[in-house]
Each structure stands twice: as C-alpha cells, then as structure tokens.
Amino acid sequence: MSLTLIYPQPDFPGAQERLDGVLAHALAGREVTVLRRAEKLDGLAGKRLLFALPLGEWGCNGECLRILTRLRREPNLLEGCTAGLIADGASPLYTKSAAAELTLAANLAGCAFLGRPLVEGTGSLANFRIQAKNLGCGLIEAYDAAARELAQRLEGEVRAPLTRPNLLVLHASSHHTSNTMALWNKVRERLGDGVDCREIGLRNGTLSDCSGCPYTMCLHFGERGGCFYGGVMQEEVYPAVRSADALVMLCPNYNDALSANLTAFINRLTALFRQTRFYDKALFAIVVSGYSGGDIVARQLIAALNMNKSFYLPGRFALLETANDPGEALALPGMEGRLDAFAAHIQSTLCTP
Ligand SMILES: Cc1cc2nc3c(=O)[nH]c(=O)nc-3n(C[C@H](O)[C@H](O)[C@H](O)COP(=O)(O)O)c2cc1C
C-alpha cells in the first residue's frame, strides 16, 4: 500500500537536513505522496501515514502546531488511517513528548498507530547505541535501518478479524465507588457474549514495582515466563496478557498520571516484553479525571504501552471523561451514547475485517 508522508516544514534552516537523508533511505523505491502544510491534510481517510517531525534544538515546529490544531478541531480528519512517526531533534529532549502529543491528537481524529510506531533521532543519536552495536554499524546507519523497518511495517500492516475476542481488563479501583469501574461495567454489558472479558484487580499490596534488575537477569526470568518478584504478575497477569487479544486499562487520573499500581504493572511487563512483542494486541482505556488532565494520562498510556511496549493503538483508543464524586461519571450528559459508541468501537476494531 502506498504511503503518505506528512512532513511539516521546519522553522529553522538546517533543521531537516538529517531527516531528509533518513527519509530518502526509508522511502527509497516506495510510492509516496508528500504533504508539508496543515491545510493540505484533506481526503486522507483510510491512508497509511508517516509523520516526520523535524523538531530542531528546542523541540518546536510551527507547522507541526498548525497540524495539531487541525487534528483537534476536526475529529474525523484521519478516519481509518494507520500511522507511524519519525521524530528528529537536536537534543535528547522533546522528541518523545512532541511525538506523543501528536499521536494522541491524531488518534482522537480516528488514526490508528502501529505498535512501536516511533523512531526517534535525538541530537547525538546516542539512543541508537544498542541497535548499532547489535547490527554492527554506526549510529546513523542504525537510525536509517529503524526508519526503513518502520516504513516496511506500515506498508505491510494487516489485522486479522477475530470471531470471539479475548479482553484483559486491568484496574486498581474499589468496585463500589469507582467511576472508571462503573463506566467499564456498562461497556462490558454492551459488549455482550461475543467478547470474553477477564478482569484483574491490582490493588495495593498485590503487586511490587519493578526492581530494575540487570538486563541479563530480567531476560533470564522473562525467558522462563516470569520475573524476579514472581507473585500475581507471574501467576496471573503474564499468562493473561499472553492470551489476550486486547488490553483495557481502567485509569483514574492520580496527580495527572496513572496510579502507582497500574504504573507498576507496566514496569513489570518489561520481563515479558524481553521475549515477546505485543504488535497483535490492541490497547483500549477508560480514563476519568476529577477536574482536568485526562489527555496527560492518555499520553502516558500511549508512550508506555504503544510506543515502548509495542501494543497496537486503535483509532480513538480511549474514553476520556471528567467526573469526581462516586456515581458522577454515569450521570454525565450524553454518557449513554458515548458508552454505546465506545463498546461498538471495541467490537468493530477487533471483529471487522
Ligand atoms: C490520589 C488522587 C489523586 C488525584 N489527582 C487528580 C488530578 O491530578 N487531577 C484530577 O483531575 N483529578 C484527580 N483526582 C480525582 C480522580 O481522578 C477522580 O476522583 C476520578 O473520578 C477517580 O476515578 P475512580 O473513581 O475510578 O477512582 C485524584 C484522586 C486521587 C484519589
């Protein structure tokens, strides 16, 4: 399938030279349409998109900001698209945050993202040290290879429809009072019998955070299907993740972040990730904030589970709501319609060819 390269013009001269070279390597021999301005993003429904962000020293790009504005203003602009990104900067900062911000906006405009959709080129390319060592090449060659592999995956991405998908639902909330649980219960009712749901509660005391074992030790335990700490993660959660077609994260906003127990789950997933990739597993989430900031939690999920841990991100992966008191979320205006739409969306993402 042909690719559409969305390559916002940089504000500073020279900010795109390295990226020009990487893209020439990644896209050589491929059929590519290039769009450089926000006002050109029309008629893209169903396309394969490669975003390439020249971010320079300060992580800013005015055209990128205009694209972000258009995506937020037009919630169907990228309906049915699938995308990957290359973010190129001149420092070790901003590449990941700029990419995650754009990914969330594009996702809410209907765009899906491959698992591990981001290739980052930091200023010194020190982030390619391990890949370069493994490939036996220089840093820029490792960058080129990663960008080319991304373009290849984007072109070839195919998702097989499932007849009876298997959902793993993770939460760390009290069943009686939780807004996120209340919304999930209504989504589950709407999914009906055609979808198998397994819920696991990771409340305080059930899960220790990752202890940051040395790489070889993590690999050693991971290859045996476990982790140094064992416990619920090894006995219940790893096998459930392995057999799931999709992960549903139920996330109250705690200080503009995921709660500690859900963060511990993601950190502990590293041992399983050492020996397997999750490209074929979709990520969904319900995020409830008392006041504001649901986008920050959604971005954290994108960065940790889609960009780092390789879960596939379907378009509009998260239901984002604002409610504080017990019972408040279910009583929000228009909630029934949004629950209908979210449940139908999970079902069609997993079951429709
Ligand atoms: C420890 C803690 C931190 C919180 N931090 C925030 C916050 O930073 N921003 C916000 O909007 N709401 C915050 N809240 C409110 C919750 O997000 C809100 O009550 C939500 O409905 C909780 O969902 P739950 O009932 O599923 O736990 C916080 C709540 C707790 C208990």
Ligand as a Chemical Component Dictionary entry (heavy atoms), coordinates in Angstrom:
data_LIG
# 
_chem_comp.id                   LIG 
_chem_comp.type                 NON-POLYMER 
_chem_comp.pdbx_formal_charge   0 
_chem_comp.three_letter_code    LIG 
# 
loop_
_chem_comp_atom.comp_id 
_chem_comp_atom.atom_id 
_chem_comp_atom.alt_atom_id 
_chem_comp_atom.type_symbol 
_chem_comp_atom.charge 
_chem_comp_atom.model_Cartn_x 
_chem_comp_atom.model_Cartn_y 
_chem_comp_atom.model_Cartn_z 
_chem_comp_atom.pdbx_ordinal 
LIG C1  C1  C 0 -4.636  10.337 44.874 1  
LIG C2  C2  C 0 -5.565  11.045 43.953 2  
LIG C3  C3  C 0 -5.061  11.977 43.059 3  
LIG C4  C4  C 0 -5.902  12.635 42.161 4  
LIG N1  N1  N 0 -5.365  13.531 41.279 5  
LIG C5  C5  C 0 -6.160  14.150 40.380 6  
LIG C6  C6  C 0 -5.608  15.073 39.442 7  
LIG O1  O1  O 0 -4.424  15.335 39.407 8  
LIG N2  N2  N 0 -6.450  15.660 38.566 9  
LIG C7  C7  C 0 -7.782  15.399 38.549 10 
LIG O2  O2  O 0 -8.491  15.948 37.722 11 
LIG N3  N3  N 0 -8.332  14.530 39.427 12 
LIG C8  C8  C 0 -7.555  13.901 40.345 13 
LIG N4  N4  N 0 -8.098  13.009 41.248 14 
LIG C9  C9  C 0 -9.556  12.731 41.175 15 
LIG C10 C10 C 0 -9.882  11.424 40.436 16 
LIG O3  O3  O 0 -9.275  11.392 39.183 17 
LIG C11 C11 C 0 -11.375 11.311 40.264 18 
LIG O4  O4  O 0 -11.996 11.295 41.539 19 
LIG C12 C12 C 0 -11.849 10.091 39.473 20 
LIG O5  O5  O 0 -13.252 10.111 39.355 21 
LIG C13 C13 C 0 -11.404 8.819  40.181 22 
LIG O6  O6  O 0 -11.808 7.684  39.460 23 
LIG P1  P1  P 0 -12.177 6.331  40.271 24 
LIG O7  O7  O 0 -13.451 6.655  40.995 25 
LIG O8  O8  O 0 -12.353 5.305  39.226 26 
LIG O9  O9  O 0 -11.032 6.047  41.185 27 
LIG C14 C14 C 0 -7.291  12.358 42.167 28 
LIG C15 C15 C 0 -7.804  11.417 43.080 29 
LIG C16 C16 C 0 -6.958  10.773 43.960 30 
LIG C17 C17 C 0 -7.527  9.763  44.931 31 
# 
loop_
_chem_comp_bond.comp_id 
_chem_comp_bond.atom_id_1 
_chem_comp_bond.atom_id_2 
_chem_comp_bond.value_order 
_chem_comp_bond.pdbx_ordinal 
LIG C1  C2  SING 1  
LIG C2  C3  SING 2  
LIG C2  C16 DOUB 3  
LIG C3  C4  DOUB 4  
LIG C4  N1  SING 5  
LIG C4  C14 SING 6  
LIG N1  C5  DOUB 7  
LIG C5  C6  SING 8  
LIG C5  C8  SING 9  
LIG C6  O1  DOUB 10 
LIG C6  N2  SING 11 
LIG N2  C7  SING 12 
LIG C7  O2  DOUB 13 
LIG C7  N3  SING 14 
LIG N3  C8  DOUB 15 
LIG C8  N4  SING 16 
LIG N4  C9  SING 17 
LIG N4  C14 SING 18 
LIG C9  C10 SING 19 
LIG C10 O3  SING 20 
LIG C10 C11 SING 21 
LIG C11 O4  SING 22 
LIG C11 C12 SING 23 
LIG C12 O5  SING 24 
LIG C12 C13 SING 25 
LIG C13 O6  SING 26 
LIG O6  P1  SING 27 
LIG P1  O7  DOUB 28 
LIG P1  O8  SING 29 
LIG P1  O9  SING 30 
LIG C14 C15 DOUB 31 
LIG C15 C16 SING 32 
LIG C16 C17 SING 33 
# 
